[in-house]
Amino acid sequence: MRDTKDPAGVGMARVVFDRTAFDDPDHCLTESVTLVLHRFAGWLIRRTPLTGAEFSHPRPAHALECDLHYGAPYTFDAPRTALVLDRAVPDQPVLQDEPGPSTFLRRAPADVLARLDYGSTAVARVGSRSYGRCRTVCHPRRISSRGSR
């Protein structure tokens, strides 16, 4: 992690990824690792809104999906691949306990793929409840117990 400042002088933290050992010609591994790390951090400390995402590879055809994945400004052809956060985020306390990772992994990939809405609006709370209900109703074990139709 590197401490930097944005143009307005606000402290930023950059989680930099060293891609030198990646055999990743289509950049799928790079984008997946950054996404999984961001979701895991969000689960671990509950609130990790990104300020930006920087990728050292060229802009891919699916670049517009970054809006859905990261919910923050993103750039390609950057000097390095990094997730950019407010400097205060890495100093937040860990809120999960030792059994927590098992729960996180049991709910994967849903919790890894879903971008968290950090809003406190009624819409965000309803969306969160609806997503949880859908995960319960559509859980693979429940589907397989219904049998084929």
NUGU-721561 format. One line per field, with one value per residue (C-alpha): residue number from 1; x, y, z. Coordinates in pm, 1 decimal, padded with zeros to 6 digits. Example, Ala and Ser with C-alpha at 12.3 -4.5 7.8 and 13.67 -1.06 7.14 Angstrom:
# NUGU-721561
miro <- c(1  2)
xx <- c(01230.0  01367.0)
yy <- c(-00450.0  -00106.0)
zz <- c(00780.0  00714.0)
This chain:
# NUGU-721561
miro <- c(1  2  3  4  5  6  7  8  9  10  11  12  13  14  15  16  17  18  19  20  21  22  23  24  25  26  27  28  29  30  31  32  33  34  35  36  37  38  39  40  41  42  43  44  45  46  47  48  49  50  51  52  53  54  55  56  57  58  59  60  61  62  63  64  65  66  67  68  69  70  71  72  73  74  75  76  77  78  79  80  81  82  83  84  85  86  87  88  89  90  91  92  93  94  95  96  97  98  99  100  101  102  103  104  105  106  107  108  109  110  111  112  113  114  115  116  117  118  119  120  121  122  123  124  125  126  127  128  129  130  131  132  133  134  135  136  137  138  139  140  141  142  143  144  145  146  147  148  149)
xx <- c(00000.0  00124.4  00013.3  -00048.2  -00257.0  -00518.1  -00499.1  -00691.6  -00439.8  -00668.1  -00484.6  -00530.4  -00419.5  -00323.6  -00327.5  -00079.5  -00075.0  00248.4  00146.9  00496.0  00437.8  00088.9  00044.3  -00265.3  -00288.0  -00659.2  -00621.9  -00903.5  -00691.0  -00584.6  -00941.0  -01067.0  -00800.8  -00867.5  -01241.5  -01212.8  -00970.9  -01204.6  -01507.7  -01314.2  -01192.3  -01550.0  -01665.5  -01374.2  -01417.2  -01765.9  -01700.4  -01440.8  -01575.0  -01322.5  -01203.1  -01070.6  -00933.1  -00621.6  -00517.2  -00182.2  -00328.4  -00500.4  -00872.6  -01058.3  -01375.1  -01570.9  -01445.3  -01797.8  -01845.7  -01599.1  -01880.9  -02074.4  -01776.7  -01598.5  -01847.9  -01564.8  -01366.9  -01125.5  -00836.3  -00643.9  -00283.9  -00194.8  00163.5  00048.5  -00259.2  -00405.0  -00720.5  -00746.9  -00919.8  -00955.1  -00651.8  -00873.7  -01014.9  -00714.0  -00712.0  -01066.7  -01097.7  -01156.1  -01515.3  -01511.5  -01424.8  -01236.2  -01532.6  -01622.7  -01420.2  -01610.9  -01936.2  -01792.1  -01673.9  -02003.0  -02186.8  -01943.3  -01955.7  -02262.1  -02085.7  -01777.6  -01965.8  -02219.5  -02100.2  -02196.5  -02405.6  -02262.6  -02566.5  -02795.0  -03106.8  -03429.7  -03366.1  -03026.9  -03177.0  -03461.9  -03216.6  -02998.2  -03293.8  -03416.4  -03070.5  -03047.3  -03393.5  -03302.2  -02982.8  -03188.0  -03460.7  -03221.0  -02954.7  -02820.1  -02904.9  -03266.5  -03288.8  -03137.2  -03373.3  -03672.5  -03577.6  -03609.5  -03935.1)
yy <- c(00000.0  00346.8  00673.8  00952.3  01267.5  01354.3  01690.3  01860.5  01735.1  01469.3  01162.3  00851.7  00490.6  00290.9  -00086.2  -00165.6  -00501.9  -00641.4  -00813.0  -00917.7  -01284.4  -01299.4  -01493.2  -01293.7  -01198.3  -01106.9  -00933.2  -01140.9  -01254.1  -00897.1  -00767.8  -01066.4  -01033.4  -00661.9  -00725.6  -01012.9  -00817.1  -00517.9  -00732.2  -00921.6  -00594.8  -00464.0  -00772.5  -00759.9  -00397.8  -00331.9  -00010.0  00021.0  00256.7  00306.1  00643.8  00487.4  00183.1  00197.8  -00070.1  -00091.1  -00279.7  -00122.6  -00048.0  -00375.9  -00412.7  -00473.8  -00155.1  -00027.4  -00320.3  -00148.7  00089.7  -00208.4  -00378.7  -00089.9  00195.8  00448.6  00626.1  00393.7  00435.5  00209.9  00233.5  00356.1  00324.3  00047.6  -00157.5  -00026.4  00025.4  00378.3  00444.3  00724.1  00712.2  00646.4  00318.5  00091.2  00215.9  00094.9  -00191.5  -00547.6  -00639.8  -01010.6  -01289.3  -01615.2  -01821.3  -01536.6  -01643.0  -01972.7  -01778.3  -01548.3  -01844.2  -02031.9  -01733.6  -01697.8  -01613.4  -01397.6  -01178.7  -01150.4  -01044.1  -00810.1  -00451.7  -00312.0  00003.2  00215.5  00439.6  00457.9  00543.2  00349.1  00227.9  00084.7  -00090.4  -00240.7  -00349.9  -00517.4  -00706.5  -00810.2  -00935.9  -01142.1  -01289.3  -01378.3  -01548.6  -01755.6  -01847.2  -01923.6  -02105.6  -02403.0  -02655.9  -02539.0  -02555.4  -02906.1  -03029.6  -02932.5  -03180.5  -03130.3  -03028.8)
zz <- c(00000.0  -00084.9  00070.6  -00180.8  -00211.0  -00469.8  -00656.6  -00373.8  -00115.9  00035.1  00165.2  -00047.7  -00009.8  -00318.5  -00296.0  -00573.6  -00752.2  -00891.3  -01215.9  -01325.1  -01239.3  -01394.7  -01717.4  -01796.0  -02165.7  -02149.4  -01806.8  -01659.3  -01363.9  -01288.0  -01287.7  -01087.9  -00818.3  -00770.9  -00753.3  -00504.1  -00283.4  -00277.1  -00188.8  00080.0  00234.6  00230.4  00411.7  00657.5  00768.7  00627.6  00436.6  00163.4  -00100.9  -00378.0  -00493.5  -00812.9  -00989.6  -01207.8  -01453.4  -01627.5  -01922.2  -02224.6  -02216.7  -02285.3  -02488.4  -02168.1  -01995.8  -01926.9  -01687.0  -01454.1  -01358.7  -01226.7  -01064.6  -00897.5  -00877.7  -00898.1  -01168.6  -01347.0  -01584.9  -01817.7  -01940.7  -01590.1  -01461.6  -01223.7  -01133.0  -00806.6  -00607.4  -00467.5  -00133.8  00115.0  00345.8  00650.9  00514.1  00588.5  00949.8  01018.5  01267.6  01149.9  01230.9  01150.0  01389.3  01334.3  01201.4  00965.3  00658.2  00643.9  00619.6  00355.7  00146.0  00191.7  00044.3  -00246.4  -00525.8  -00448.2  -00192.4  -00412.0  -00723.7  -00564.5  -00526.2  -00189.5  -00177.6  00100.2  00115.2  00412.7  00217.2  00236.8  -00118.8  -00016.4  00287.5  00081.0  -00188.5  00071.9  00219.6  -00125.3  -00223.3  00095.6  00033.3  -00325.2  -00207.1  00040.2  -00207.9  -00494.1  -00293.3  -00495.9  -00222.3  -00218.0  -00596.3  -00613.3  -00337.3  -00551.8  -00818.5  -01191.7  -01352.3)
